[in-house]
Structures are given as C-alpha cells and as structure tokens.
C-alpha cells in the first residue's frame, strides 16, 4: 500500500547564466534618447542559480470510483549575482549621462533567495472505465527572473520584488474510446504580486490579475490512415487592481498581448509505414497591445504543411512548409513610444532535412 499511494522525490538544479548587452553605434532620434542611451556596454553580469525542491503526493481511494490526491512541493531558489561592470547608471567608462542619468542601471553584487511551499489537492471520479470527472485546487509560485532583478533601468539601483503567487481551480471531464479521445476543462485563476515595469521604468510587484477560461482538446482516428486533432481555448485574462505607482486606469481591462481565443487543428495522413503528411491550421485571436486597451492586434490564421519519409530504421527525411499561404502576421505586437510595434512573423518558408536515430 505504501508504494501504491505515496510518491516522493527531490529535484536539484545548478545553472550558470550571463547577460551582456552592447550597443555598437550612437543612438539616433530625440534629444532625450541620444542623451540617455549611450553607445557601448550597457550590462555585463553573471548569475549562478541553485534550485532545490522536495515534493510528496498521496493518493487516497475514497471509493472504487473516486480517489483523492493531496500533495505539496517545497522549493528554494538562490541567485548569486556578479556584476562585471561599474555599478550604477553611468556609461561604461564611468562618465554620467545628461537628463538625469543613463537609462541602464546596474546593481551591485548581491545574493537573493526565495523559498515557498506549494500545496495541491485533486479529486478524480470515474463515470465509466473510459470517462472521468476531475477537479484540481492548487497554489503555485514563480521566483523573479534574473532580468527582473538585475537588468534595471532609470534610477532604480536595487529591487525588492518577491515571488509571484498563483491560486487556481480547474474542473473538467475527459475520456474517449478506441479511436477517439477528448478533454474539456474550465479553470479560474488569480495572480498576486505580479511583476511589471512602472512609468518610472522601475521593476515593481504589486499588480493583481484574474483569469477565467475554457479549454477543449479532441482527437479522432477517421480511419487507419487519417487522424485529426483539435485544440480550442477561450479565456479572459484581466487586470484585477490599479497597481501603484502606475498612473493608468486598468482594473478590469484585458491584459495586453493576451488573446481571448486561440486554437489549432491538424489532419495527419499516414500513407504507409514510410510516408506521412500533416496539414495544420493555427489561429491566434485578437488581443490588446496596451494595458489601457486602446490599441489592438487583429489576430491571424496560418497554415503549415509537414511531410516525412522513413528511409530506413535509422534515417528519416522531412520537409516543412511554414505559413503556406504567405500570410503577413506578427509573432507579437504591442504599443510603445506612441506607435504600434510588430515583431514580424516569418513569410512562407521551406525547410528540409534529415533525422537520425541511433
């Protein structure tokens, strides 16, 4: 009974990272930008990150058809930050910028540690052997990213931001048969201590958000050669307070760059043991580019085609045609410096190659 009901474990991770930002040419544009964004080195730092985690989960069969799962995860994240440049917001040669100082601010060497306990409770009820209802209640945390702690701007010399907390509830039903499967779920989440950059370019952490959504996945084998898969999501991602010192009214607005609708569908055709093809449709819905919800990206639809040939047991050739209809779209869009800003997606692109398995 011990092995059947308990799952325990530990995770350990040690990583080394670095960031170096260098601008080779002088800034052009307004007098303010020229004065505050110097050419040369902006940031140069290293971070040693250590993560330790312990977790345990217990499964308790309430009845033959219903089981309860309870678990918890304790995690500790430690950053050891080493600034390899001059501390502060000067140029890389130590001279100061006009207009109050350079945009880029480099904190002194420091060490930051974040520890949290994340509980989780789940309930599963088997309607039949193939169909089940499920519910999950959990609390999670995210430690600040190193760029949020050490890649500062303006007059911010250090930051005291803490972990982001996420509370979530999920209800769903899943199941299937010999040639089909489905999963439908409804979720509600709220985040607190959300990290953002305020109007003074300071990284602060007093925002709150709420999220309510529906997700659906469906897979069906049409015959021995054809399979189709569908994914669809509708959700509202909203700001839930007026974070200080942000001088904007955003409570209740959609979170910028968070679409309400997303989806995809594909048809997979297995011609034979050696040949296969897949046609995929990807949908990105409309989303707002700014927290005030005054500017929007209309969304896009893409078609992708993938072909593969198994040459033998070890080698496979493939061809991918991405954005088959050569649609103009943005990987991401936002509103900055008074203008729409688009991170342009790839045009129609052809990729070919080989894969080897040994």
C-alpha positions in Angstrom: 0.0 0.0 0.0 2.9 2.4 0.7 4.3 2.3 -2.9 0.8 2.4 -4.4 -0.3 5.6 -2.6 2.8 7.7 -2.0 5.1 9.5 -4.4 8.0 11.3 -3.0 11.0 12.9 -4.7 13.5 15.7 -5.0 14.8 18.0 -7.7 18.2 19.7 -7.8 19.4 22.1 -10.5 22.5 24.1 -10.8 22.9 26.6 -13.7 25.2 29.3 -14.8 24.0 32.2 -16.9 25.3 35.5 -18.2 23.9 38.6 -19.9 25.9 41.1 -21.9 24.3 44.0 -23.8 26.4 46.1 -26.1 25.4 48.9 -28.5 27.9 49.5 -31.2 26.6 52.7 -32.7 25.5 56.0 -31.2 21.7 56.5 -30.6 19.7 58.5 -33.1 16.3 60.1 -32.5 15.1 62.6 -29.9 17.5 64.6 -27.8 16.3 62.7 -24.7 17.1 59.3 -26.3 20.5 60.5 -27.5 21.3 61.8 -24.0 20.2 58.8 -22.0 21.1 55.8 -24.3 24.9 55.8 -24.8 26.8 53.6 -27.2 29.0 50.9 -25.6 28.3 48.3 -23.0 25.0 48.5 -21.1 25.0 45.3 -19.0 27.5 42.6 -18.3 26.8 40.2 -15.5 26.8 36.5 -14.5 24.3 34.6 -12.3 24.8 31.3 -10.6 21.4 29.8 -9.9 20.7 26.9 -7.5 17.3 25.2 -7.1 16.4 22.6 -4.6 12.9 21.1 -4.3 11.2 18.3 -2.2 7.8 17.0 -3.2 5.4 14.4 -1.9 2.0 13.2 -3.1 -0.5 10.8 -1.6 -3.4 9.1 -3.3 -6.4 8.1 -1.2 -9.1 5.9 -2.8 -12.4 7.2 -1.3 -14.4 4.6 -3.2 -13.8 2.2 -6.1 -14.7 5.0 -8.5 -13.3 8.1 -6.7 -9.8 9.0 -5.5 -8.4 12.0 -3.7 -4.8 13.2 -4.3 -3.0 15.6 -2.0 0.5 16.9 -2.4 2.9 19.6 -1.7 6.2 20.9 -3.2 8.8 22.9 -1.3 11.2 24.8 -3.5 14.2 27.1 -2.8 15.8 29.2 -5.5 19.0 31.1 -4.9 20.7 33.6 -7.2 24.4 34.6 -6.8 24.7 37.8 -9.0 28.1 39.1 -10.1 28.2 42.5 -11.8 31.2 42.7 -14.2 30.8 46.4 -14.9 30.7 49.6 -13.0 27.8 49.8 -10.5 25.1 52.4 -11.2 23.7 54.1 -14.3 26.8 55.6 -15.8 28.3 55.0 -19.2 30.7 52.0 -19.4 33.7 54.5 -19.0 32.2 55.9 -15.8 31.0 59.2 -17.1 27.5 60.3 -16.4 24.7 60.9 -18.9 22.7 64.1 -19.1 18.9 64.3 -18.4 19.2 62.7 -15.0 21.4 59.8 -15.9 21.7 56.9 -18.4 18.7 54.6 -18.9 20.6 51.4 -17.9 21.2 50.7 -14.2 23.5 48.0 -12.8 23.0 46.9 -9.2 26.0 45.9 -7.0 26.8 42.2 -6.5 24.2 40.5 -4.3 22.6 37.2 -3.4 18.8 36.6 -3.4 16.9 33.6 -2.1 13.3 32.6 -2.5 11.6 29.8 -0.7 7.9 28.7 -1.0 5.6 25.8 -0.3 3.0 24.9 -3.0 0.1 22.7 -1.9 -2.2 20.8 -4.3 -5.5 18.9 -3.9 -7.1 16.8 -6.6 -10.3 14.7 -7.0 -11.0 12.2 -9.7 -14.2 10.3 -10.3 -14.6 7.6 -12.9 -18.0 7.7 -14.5 -17.1 4.7 -16.6 -13.8 2.9 -17.2 -13.2 5.4 -20.1 -14.8 8.6 -18.8 -13.8 10.6 -15.7 -14.5 13.9 -14.0 -11.7 15.7 -12.3 -11.1 18.8 -10.1 -7.8 20.4 -9.0 -7.1 23.1 -6.5 -3.6 24.4 -6.2 -1.3 27.3 -5.2 1.9 27.9 -7.1 4.8 30.4 -7.1 7.3 31.8 -9.6 10.5 33.3 -8.4 11.5 36.5 -10.1 13.6 36.1 -13.2 17.2 37.3 -13.1 16.5 40.1 -15.7 13.7 41.4 -13.4 16.2 41.6 -10.5 19.4 42.7 -12.1 18.6 44.3 -15.6 17.3 47.5 -14.1 16.6 50.9 -15.7 16.3 54.6 -14.6 17.1 55.5 -11.1 16.4 52.0 -9.7 19.6 50.8 -8.0 18.1 47.6 -6.5 14.7 45.9 -6.4 12.9 44.1 -3.5 10.4 42.2 -5.7 9.2 38.9 -4.4 7.7 35.8 -5.8 4.5 35.8 -8.0 1.7 33.8 -6.4 -0.9 31.9 -8.4 -4.1 30.3 -7.0 -6.0 28.1 -9.4 -9.1 25.9 -9.6 -9.8 23.5 -12.5 -12.9 21.4 -13.3 -13.0 19.0 -16.2 -14.1 15.9 -17.9 -12.0 13.6 -20.1 -12.4 10.3 -21.8 -12.6 8.5 -25.1 -12.9 5.2 -26.9 -10.8 3.0 -29.1 -10.4 5.6 -31.8 -11.1 9.0 -30.2 -10.4 11.0 -27.0 -11.4 14.3 -25.5 -10.6 16.6 -22.6 -12.7 19.7 -21.7 -11.8 21.8 -18.7 -12.9 25.1 -17.1 -10.4 27.0 -15.0 -10.2 30.1 -12.8 -7.0 31.6 -11.6 -5.8 34.7 -9.7 -2.3 36.0 -9.5 -0.9 38.4 -6.9 2.4 40.1 -6.6 2.6 40.3 -10.4 5.8 41.9 -11.6 5.7 44.7 -14.1 7.7 47.8 -15.1 6.1 51.0 -13.9 6.1 54.5 -15.5 9.5 55.3 -13.9 10.9 52.2 -15.5 11.2 50.5 -12.1 10.5 46.8 -11.7 7.8 46.5 -9.0 5.5 43.7 -7.9 2.1 44.9 -6.7 -0.2 44.0 -9.6 -3.0 41.5 -9.5 -4.7 39.6 -12.3 -7.6 37.2 -12.7 -8.1 34.6 -15.4 -11.2 32.5 -16.4 -11.1 30.2 -19.3 -12.4 27.1 -21.1 -10.1 24.6 -23.0 -11.1 21.7 -25.3 -9.0 19.1 -27.0 -10.3 16.4 -29.3 -8.6 13.6 -31.2 -10.2 11.3 -33.7 -8.9 8.5 -35.9 -11.0 8.8 -39.1 -9.7 5.6 -40.5 -6.5 3.6 -40.4 -4.6 6.4 -42.2 -6.3 9.6 -41.2 -6.2 11.3 -37.7 -7.5 14.7 -36.8 -6.7 16.7 -33.6 -8.4 19.9 -32.5 -7.5 22.3 -29.7 -9.5 25.4 -28.8 -9.3 27.9 -25.9 -11.4 30.8 -24.8 -10.3 32.8 -21.8 -10.5 36.3 -20.2 -7.2 37.5 -18.7 -7.8 40.7 -16.8 -6.1 43.2 -14.5 -7.6 43.0 -11.1 -6.4 46.2 -9.4 -4.8 49.6 -10.1 -1.2 48.9 -9.3 0.8 51.7 -7.8 2.5 53.8 -8.9 1.2 53.1 -12.4 -0.8 56.2 -13.3 -3.3 54.4 -15.6 -6.8 53.1 -15.0 -6.5 49.4 -16.0 -8.6 47.5 -13.4 -10.9 45.2 -15.4 -9.1 45.6 -18.7 -7.8 42.7 -20.7 -4.1 42.0 -20.1 -2.1 43.3 -23.1 -0.9 40.6 -25.6 -3.3 38.0 -24.1 -5.8 36.9 -26.7 -9.2 35.6 -25.7 -9.3 32.9 -28.4 -6.6 30.5 -29.5 -6.9 27.3 -31.4 -5.3 24.8 -33.8 -6.4 21.8 -35.8 -4.5 19.3 -37.9 -5.1 16.3 -40.2 -2.4 13.6 -40.2 -2.2 11.2 -43.1 -0.1 8.1 -42.8 0.2 7.0 -46.4 2.2 3.9 -45.5 4.8 2.8 -42.9 7.3 5.1 -44.7 5.3 8.2 -45.8 3.3 10.6 -43.7 1.9 14.2 -44.1 0.3 16.7 -41.8 -1.7 19.8 -42.6 -2.1 22.2 -39.7 -4.2 25.3 -39.1 -3.2 27.7 -36.3 -5.5 30.5 -35.1 -4.4 33.5 -32.9 -7.3 35.7 -31.8 -7.4 39.5 -31.4 -5.7 41.0 -28.4 -4.9 44.4 -27.0 -1.4 45.9 -27.3 -1.5 48.1 -24.3 -2.9 47.9 -20.7 -5.4 50.7 -21.5 -7.0 48.6 -24.3 -6.8 51.4 -26.8 -4.9 49.6 -29.5 -5.4 46.1 -30.7 -3.8 43.4 -33.0 -6.5 41.7 -35.1 -5.0 38.2 -34.8 -4.1 35.9 -37.6 -4.5 32.4 -39.2 -1.7 30.3 -40.5 -1.4 27.0 -42.5 1.6 24.7 -42.2 2.4 21.5 -44.1 4.8 18.8 -43.0 6.0 15.8 -45.0 8.2 12.9 -43.8 9.8 9.8 -45.3 11.3 7.0 -43.3 14.3 6.0 -45.4 15.2 3.1 -43.1 15.0 2.2 -39.4 17.6 4.9 -38.6 17.1 7.7 -41.1 14.2 10.0 -41.8 13.9 12.8 -44.4 11.4 15.7 -43.8 10.1 18.8 -45.5 8.2 21.6 -43.7 6.4 24.5 -45.4 5.5 27.0 -42.7 3.0 29.8 -43.4 1.8 28.1 -46.5 -0.3 31.0 -47.7 2.4 33.6 -47.0 0.2 35.5 -44.6 1.5 38.7 -43.1 1.4 38.4 -39.3 3.1 39.4 -36.1 4.7 36.9 -33.7 3.9 39.5 -31.0 2.5 43.1 -31.2 2.5 45.9 -28.6 2.2 49.6 -28.4 5.3 51.5 -27.5 6.6 55.1 -27.9 3.3 56.2 -29.4 3.2 53.6 -32.2 2.1 50.0 -32.9 5.2 47.8 -32.7 5.2 44.5 -34.6 7.6 41.6 -34.2 7.1 40.3 -37.7 6.5 36.6 -38.3 8.2 34.6 -40.9 6.9 34.6 -44.5 6.3 31.4 -46.4 9.3 29.3 -45.6 10.6 25.9 -46.7 12.7 23.7 -44.5 14.2 20.3 -45.4 16.5 18.0 -43.6 17.3 14.5 -42.2 16.9 13.0 -38.8 19.0 10.1 -37.5 18.2 7.7 -34.6 21.0 5.5 -33.3 
